[in-house]
Amino acid sequence: MYCPKMKPYVKYHKMFLYGMGHWPYQTIKTRRIVRFVSGTALLSYCVPLGVRFYEARNDFDDFLECLPMAVTAILIAWCYFLFFVIKGNHLLELLNQMSNDFDKLQSLEAEFKILKESTEEGRFAAIAFIVYTIISSIAYCGITLLPIILDIVAPLNESRPLSYISEVDYIFFERNDHYVFSYFHSGIIGCFSVMQIVAADVMLYLFVQHACGMFRVLRYRLKTITNTLDKGGDSWKDSIQENDIYKNAVFCAKMYQNILEFSDSIDSCFSMVLILGIGVTIVLLSFQGTMVMVILEVAFNEESSGNLEFDLELQIQGCFLANFVFLLHGNPYF
């Protein structure tokens, strides 16, 4: 189990990942049960999406309309789901390293304060990211209810065509005959698919922010040594401070080595899933740009604009986090 001092800073990460079966400190039995349920739920959404996507293969406009959600739910969401399954032990090692750092520094008031401030920044950013994604997902799902709302507020002689969250084909029944089921199934499981991506992003940000905090602690210790040398001149060589300075120097060297190993571990854990996620998102943006040009000739509907917005959000999130990792490796005093 992790250090109690670290508990307040990973509380929301635990709550968020626990319901998906991805929290590394869950018991194996609980994790398997929750993952089986969540995996089955994802599969129940991916099959109708895949069927509809296959049916649209001969119609280019229809194909472009089905592409974003199909690729997001089938490819990207499952990619991140499998990431947690495969890299679960790696994530556990990273959390244990964080716990060890908290445990080592909690007796050092100034250093522990610096680490807590950096971790607090990561916690706040994770909460803001989760809330923003939830609000965006709810807004995206709410847009599809606009025809129904308009039929109530400003009725016409006939009902307006129904709008759907995603293009699906349930095979055994028509979605028009079961609109409520189709809406809630697509909305809930679709948002759950997005949460798989968000879960990986918030964990990556947690680790990156911790590494940045450790670099700040290292900078503080190095400044302490240089300030002592500047104030003492050459007199420190004949004083009892000499031993303390050497101890601090050794401490800083070991800390720097541990931070580099932690950073490399972050890179090896998340690099592949980031490459796949960002790469697929770029391809989706290209298709979405084509889709926008096609639809502009007729009408720009809500679903198309929502898909484009969602793809842009994924791209911005991925580039932001990847840039953080780049800065972490390129600047040891970040």
C-alpha positions as CSV (number, residue, x, y, z in Angstrom):
1,M,0.0,0.0,0.0
2,Y,1.2,3.5,-0.7
3,C,2.4,6.1,1.8
4,P,-0.5,7.7,3.9
5,K,0.9,11.1,3.1
6,M,0.3,10.5,-0.6
7,K,-3.3,9.4,-0.1
8,P,-5.0,12.8,-0.4
9,Y,-3.3,13.4,-3.8
10,V,-4.4,10.2,-5.4
11,K,-7.9,10.0,-3.9
12,Y,-9.7,11.1,-7.0
13,H,-7.4,9.0,-9.3
14,K,-8.4,6.0,-7.2
15,M,-12.1,6.7,-7.4
16,F,-11.9,7.2,-11.1
17,L,-9.9,4.1,-11.9
18,Y,-11.5,1.8,-9.3
19,G,-14.8,1.8,-11.2
20,M,-13.0,0.6,-14.4
21,G,-11.0,-2.1,-12.7
22,H,-7.7,-0.3,-13.5
23,W,-6.6,0.8,-10.0
24,P,-3.3,-1.1,-9.4
25,Y,-3.9,-1.6,-5.7
26,Q,-7.2,-3.4,-6.2
27,T,-7.3,-7.1,-5.3
28,I,-6.9,-9.4,-8.3
29,K,-10.3,-10.8,-7.9
30,T,-12.0,-7.4,-7.8
31,R,-10.0,-6.2,-10.7
32,R,-10.9,-9.2,-12.9
33,I,-14.6,-8.9,-12.1
34,V,-14.8,-5.2,-12.8
35,R,-12.8,-5.5,-16.0
36,F,-15.0,-8.3,-17.2
37,V,-18.1,-6.2,-16.7
38,S,-16.5,-3.1,-18.2
39,G,-15.1,-5.1,-21.1
40,T,-18.5,-6.7,-21.8
41,A,-20.1,-3.3,-21.8
42,L,-17.6,-1.9,-24.2
43,L,-18.1,-5.0,-26.5
44,S,-21.9,-4.5,-26.4
45,Y,-21.3,-1.0,-27.9
46,C,-18.5,-1.9,-30.3
47,V,-20.5,-4.7,-32.1
48,P,-23.4,-2.4,-33.2
49,L,-20.8,0.2,-34.2
50,G,-18.8,-2.3,-36.1
51,V,-21.8,-3.7,-37.9
52,R,-23.0,-0.2,-38.9
53,F,-19.5,0.7,-40.0
54,Y,-19.3,-2.4,-42.2
55,E,-22.7,-1.6,-43.8
56,A,-21.5,1.9,-44.7
57,R,-18.4,0.7,-46.6
58,N,-19.9,1.3,-50.0
59,D,-21.3,4.8,-49.3
60,F,-18.4,7.3,-48.9
61,D,-20.5,10.0,-47.1
62,D,-22.1,7.4,-44.7
63,F,-18.6,5.9,-44.2
64,L,-17.1,9.2,-43.1
65,E,-20.1,9.8,-40.7
66,C,-19.6,6.4,-39.0
67,L,-15.8,6.5,-38.9
68,P,-15.0,8.8,-35.9
69,M,-17.1,7.0,-33.3
70,A,-16.3,3.6,-34.6
71,V,-12.6,4.2,-34.5
72,T,-12.8,5.9,-31.1
73,A,-14.8,3.3,-29.4
74,I,-13.4,0.2,-31.2
75,L,-9.8,1.0,-31.7
76,I,-8.8,3.8,-29.3
77,A,-10.9,2.8,-26.3
78,W,-9.8,-0.9,-26.5
79,C,-6.2,0.2,-27.0
80,Y,-6.4,2.1,-23.7
81,F,-8.3,-0.7,-22.0
82,L,-5.6,-3.2,-23.0
83,F,-3.0,-0.7,-22.0
84,F,-4.2,-0.9,-18.4
85,V,-4.4,-4.7,-18.5
86,I,-0.9,-5.1,-19.9
87,K,0.8,-2.2,-18.0
88,G,-0.9,-2.8,-14.7
89,N,2.2,-4.0,-12.9
90,H,4.2,-1.1,-14.5
91,L,1.7,1.4,-13.1
92,L,2.0,-0.2,-9.7
93,E,5.8,0.2,-9.8
94,L,5.4,3.9,-10.6
95,L,3.0,4.4,-7.8
96,N,5.2,2.5,-5.4
97,Q,8.1,4.8,-6.4
98,M,6.0,7.8,-5.7
99,S,5.1,6.4,-2.3
100,N,8.8,5.8,-1.5
101,D,9.6,9.4,-2.5
102,F,6.9,10.7,-0.2
103,D,8.1,8.4,2.6
104,K,11.7,9.6,2.3
105,L,10.9,13.3,2.2
106,Q,8.1,13.5,4.8
107,S,10.7,14.1,7.5
108,L,12.3,17.0,5.6
109,E,9.9,20.0,6.0
110,A,11.0,22.2,3.2
111,E,11.5,19.5,0.6
112,F,8.2,17.8,1.5
113,K,6.4,21.1,1.1
114,I,7.8,21.5,-2.4
115,L,6.8,18.0,-3.4
116,K,3.3,18.5,-2.0
117,E,2.8,21.7,-3.9
118,S,3.8,20.1,-7.2
119,T,1.6,17.1,-6.5
120,E,-1.3,19.4,-5.6
121,E,-1.0,21.1,-9.0
122,G,-1.3,17.7,-10.6
123,R,-4.3,16.8,-8.5
124,F,-6.1,20.0,-9.4
125,A,-5.3,19.6,-13.1
126,A,-6.6,16.0,-13.0
127,I,-9.9,17.1,-11.4
128,A,-10.3,19.9,-13.9
129,F,-9.6,17.5,-16.8
130,I,-12.1,14.9,-15.5
131,V,-14.8,17.5,-14.9
132,Y,-14.2,19.2,-18.3
133,T,-14.4,15.8,-20.1
134,I,-17.6,14.9,-18.3
135,I,-19.3,18.2,-19.1
136,S,-18.2,18.0,-22.7
137,S,-19.5,14.4,-23.0
138,I,-22.9,15.4,-21.4
139,A,-23.1,18.4,-23.7
140,Y,-22.3,16.3,-26.8
141,C,-25.0,13.7,-25.8
142,G,-27.5,16.6,-25.0
143,I,-27.2,18.1,-28.5
144,T,-28.8,15.0,-29.9
145,L,-32.0,15.6,-27.9
146,L,-32.4,19.0,-29.6
147,P,-35.1,17.7,-32.2
148,I,-37.2,16.3,-29.3
149,I,-36.9,19.5,-27.3
150,L,-37.8,21.6,-30.3
151,D,-40.9,19.4,-31.0
152,I,-42.0,20.4,-27.5
153,V,-41.0,24.0,-27.5
154,A,-41.8,24.9,-31.1
155,P,-43.8,22.0,-32.6
156,L,-44.3,21.6,-36.3
157,N,-47.0,19.8,-38.3
158,E,-44.8,16.7,-38.1
159,S,-42.1,15.5,-35.8
160,R,-38.5,16.4,-36.6
161,P,-36.1,13.6,-37.6
162,L,-34.5,12.0,-34.5
163,S,-30.8,12.6,-34.0
164,Y,-28.5,9.9,-32.6
165,I,-25.3,10.0,-30.6
166,S,-23.6,7.5,-32.9
167,E,-24.4,5.4,-35.9
168,V,-25.2,1.9,-34.7
169,D,-27.0,-1.1,-35.9
170,Y,-28.3,-3.5,-33.2
171,I,-29.1,-6.2,-35.8
172,F,-32.0,-7.7,-33.8
173,F,-34.1,-4.6,-33.7
174,E,-34.4,-1.2,-35.3
175,R,-33.0,1.7,-33.3
176,N,-35.9,3.9,-34.3
177,D,-38.3,1.6,-32.5
178,H,-36.2,1.7,-29.3
179,Y,-34.9,5.2,-29.3
180,V,-34.6,5.5,-25.5
181,F,-32.6,2.3,-25.1
182,S,-30.4,3.3,-28.1
183,Y,-29.8,6.8,-26.7
184,F,-28.8,5.7,-23.1
185,H,-26.8,2.7,-24.3
186,S,-24.8,4.9,-26.8
187,G,-24.5,7.7,-24.3
188,I,-23.4,5.8,-21.2
189,I,-21.1,3.3,-22.9
190,G,-19.8,5.9,-25.3
191,C,-18.8,8.2,-22.4
192,F,-17.3,5.1,-20.7
193,S,-15.1,4.6,-23.7
194,V,-13.9,8.2,-23.5
195,M,-13.2,7.7,-19.8
196,Q,-10.7,4.9,-20.7
197,I,-8.6,7.5,-22.5
198,V,-9.0,10.1,-19.7
199,A,-8.0,7.6,-17.1
200,A,-4.6,7.0,-18.8
201,D,-4.1,10.7,-19.3
202,V,-4.7,11.6,-15.6
203,M,-2.3,8.9,-14.5
204,L,0.3,10.1,-16.9
205,Y,-0.1,13.7,-15.7
206,L,0.2,12.5,-12.0
207,F,3.5,10.8,-12.7
208,V,4.9,13.6,-14.8
209,Q,3.9,16.2,-12.2
210,H,5.5,14.1,-9.5
211,A,8.8,13.9,-11.4
212,C,8.7,17.6,-11.9
213,G,8.2,18.0,-8.1
214,M,11.2,15.8,-7.5
215,F,13.3,17.9,-9.8
216,R,12.2,21.0,-7.9
217,V,13.3,19.3,-4.7
218,L,16.6,18.5,-6.3
219,R,17.0,22.1,-7.4
220,Y,16.3,23.3,-3.8
221,R,18.9,21.0,-2.4
222,L,21.5,22.1,-4.9
223,K,20.7,25.7,-4.1
224,T,21.2,25.0,-0.5
225,I,24.7,23.6,-1.1
226,T,25.7,26.5,-3.4
227,N,24.4,29.1,-0.9
228,T,26.4,27.5,1.9
229,L,29.5,27.6,-0.2
230,D,29.0,31.2,-1.3
231,K,28.4,32.4,2.3
232,G,31.3,30.4,3.8
233,G,33.9,31.0,1.1
234,D,36.9,28.7,1.8
235,S,36.2,28.5,5.5
236,W,33.8,25.6,4.9
237,K,36.7,23.2,4.3
238,D,37.8,23.5,7.9
239,S,34.4,23.4,9.5
240,I,31.9,20.7,10.4
241,Q,29.8,21.8,7.4
242,E,32.1,19.9,5.1
243,N,30.6,16.6,6.1
244,D,27.1,17.9,5.7
245,I,27.8,19.3,2.3
246,Y,29.2,16.0,1.0
247,K,26.2,14.2,2.4
248,N,23.9,16.6,0.6
249,A,25.9,16.2,-2.6
250,V,25.6,12.4,-2.5
251,F,21.9,12.8,-1.6
252,C,21.4,15.0,-4.7
253,A,23.3,12.6,-7.0
254,K,21.2,9.6,-5.9
255,M,18.0,11.6,-6.2
256,Y,18.9,12.7,-9.7
257,Q,19.6,9.1,-10.7
258,N,16.3,8.0,-9.2
259,I,14.4,10.8,-11.0
260,L,16.0,9.8,-14.3
261,E,15.0,6.2,-13.8
262,F,11.5,7.2,-12.9
263,S,11.2,9.4,-16.0
264,D,12.5,6.6,-18.2
265,S,9.9,4.3,-16.6
266,I,7.1,6.8,-17.4
267,D,8.4,7.0,-21.0
268,S,8.5,3.2,-21.5
269,C,5.1,2.8,-19.9
270,F,3.1,5.4,-21.8
271,S,5.1,6.0,-25.1
272,M,3.4,3.3,-27.2
273,V,-0.2,4.1,-26.2
274,L,0.5,7.8,-26.8
275,I,1.9,7.1,-30.2
276,L,-1.2,5.0,-31.1
277,G,-3.7,7.4,-29.6
278,I,-2.3,10.6,-31.1
279,G,-1.6,8.9,-34.4
280,V,-5.1,7.6,-34.8
281,T,-6.5,10.9,-33.7
282,I,-4.5,12.7,-36.4
283,V,-5.9,10.3,-39.0
284,L,-9.4,10.9,-37.7
285,L,-8.9,14.7,-37.9
286,S,-8.0,14.3,-41.6
287,F,-11.1,12.3,-42.3
288,Q,-13.2,14.7,-40.3
289,G,-11.8,17.6,-42.3
290,T,-12.9,15.8,-45.5
291,M,-16.3,15.1,-43.9
292,V,-16.8,18.8,-43.0
293,M,-16.1,19.8,-46.6
294,V,-18.6,17.3,-47.9
295,I,-21.3,18.2,-45.4
296,L,-20.9,21.9,-45.9
297,E,-22.4,21.5,-49.3
298,V,-25.6,20.3,-47.7
299,A,-25.8,21.2,-44.0
300,F,-23.4,20.9,-41.0
301,N,-25.2,18.7,-38.5
302,E,-24.7,18.5,-34.8
303,E,-23.1,15.0,-34.8
304,S,-20.4,16.0,-37.2
305,S,-19.5,19.1,-35.3
306,G,-19.4,17.1,-32.1
307,N,-17.2,14.5,-33.5
308,L,-14.8,17.1,-34.9
309,E,-14.7,18.8,-31.5
310,F,-14.1,15.6,-29.7
311,D,-11.2,14.6,-32.0
312,L,-9.6,18.0,-31.5
313,E,-9.9,17.6,-27.7
314,L,-8.1,14.2,-27.9
315,Q,-5.4,15.7,-30.1
316,I,-4.8,18.7,-27.7
317,Q,-4.8,16.5,-24.7
318,G,-2.3,14.0,-26.2
319,C,0.0,16.8,-27.5
320,F,-0.1,18.6,-24.1
321,L,0.8,15.5,-22.1
322,A,3.4,14.3,-24.6
323,N,5.0,17.8,-24.5
324,F,5.2,17.5,-20.7
325,V,7.2,14.3,-21.0
326,F,9.5,16.0,-23.6
327,L,10.1,18.9,-21.2
328,L,10.7,16.5,-18.4
329,H,13.5,14.8,-20.3
330,G,15.0,17.9,-21.8
331,N,15.1,20.1,-18.6
332,P,16.3,18.5,-15.4
333,Y,15.3,21.7,-13.4
334,F,11.8,22.0,-14.8
